Amino acid sequence: MLAACLILALAHAAHAGEQASNALGGRRVNTWAARSSTGLMLGGTWTATEDEKTGAVTGRWTLLDGQGRTVATGAWSAAKSPSGWTGNWRAAAAGRSGEYSGTWSARVDLQPNAKFADLFAQAIQTAVSGTWRAGGQSGAWTIQAFD
């Protein structure tokens, strides 16, 4: 349901990462981009905090429209799996009631005891991609990190 609601609201989100940087005074921020199975491009910003004891990661994220305005905010979590990272996300769309949720995964060739930062060390070298799912919707996402 989230994807259907957000897809309708975000038809112009293809350049959200660039627009987020412009909207925040040109300051470089962590950005994400995703493509639905129907080809719709989405994007926004994100933060992350790793628990040093468990290695689990939590963070916040935004979904931006084509003008760089926040249309949804949420939280996400991640844990290391044998083949990469897996996690959950939730969000609330601006001006709508209720909360939406889904899952995500990243397949990366990292050591079993790798920290979340290692995923981004790899993303400095080459973009890291994965999949997401929300109800009946699914698609791919990509992150690129900067040194």
TAUR-V272828 format. One record per backbone hydrogen bond with DSSP energy under -1.0 kcal/mol. NH is the residue of the N-H (numbers start at 1). CO is the residue of the C=O. E is the energy in kcal/mol with one decimal. If there is no record, write none. Layout:
((NH/CO/E) (NH/CO/E))
//
This chain:
((5/1/-2.6) (6/2/-3.4) (7/3/-2.9) (8/4/-1.7) (9/5/-1.4) (10/6/-1.5) (13/10/-1.5) (16/13/-1.7) (19/15/-2.3) (20/16/-2.8) (21/17/-1.7) (22/18/-1.9) (23/19/-2.9) (24/20/-1.5) (25/22/-1.3) (26/21/-2.5) (27/24/-1.2) (32/44/-1.9) (33/142/-1.4) (34/42/-2.4) (35/140/-3.6) (36/40/-2.5) (37/138/-2.4) (39/36/-2.0) (42/34/-3.1) (44/32/-1.8) (46/30/-1.4) (47/60/-2.5) (49/58/-2.8) (51/56/-3.1) (55/51/-2.9) (57/78/-2.2) (58/49/-2.3) (59/76/-2.0) (61/74/-2.1) (62/45/-2.5) (63/72/-2.5) (64/43/-2.5) (65/69/-2.5) (68/65/-2.2) (71/63/-3.1) (72/63/-1.2) (73/92/-2.0) (74/61/-2.2) (75/90/-1.3) (76/59/-2.2) (77/88/-2.4) (78/57/-2.3) (79/86/-2.4) (81/84/-3.0) (84/81/-1.3) (85/106/-2.2) (86/79/-2.4) (87/104/-2.5) (89/102/-2.1) (90/75/-2.4) (91/100/-2.4) (92/73/-2.8) (94/71/-2.9) (96/93/-1.9) (100/91/-3.1) (102/89/-2.1) (103/133/-2.1) (104/87/-2.0) (105/131/-2.3) (106/85/-2.9) (108/83/-1.2) (110/108/-1.4) (114/111/-2.0) (118/115/-1.1) (119/116/-1.1) (121/117/-2.0) (122/118/-2.0) (123/119/-1.4) (124/120/-1.2) (126/122/-2.3) (128/143/-2.1) (130/141/-1.9) (131/105/-1.7) (132/139/-2.0) (133/103/-2.3) (134/137/-2.6) (137/134/-2.4) (139/132/-1.9) (140/35/-2.5) (141/130/-1.9) (142/33/-2.5) (143/128/-2.8) (145/123/-1.0))
//
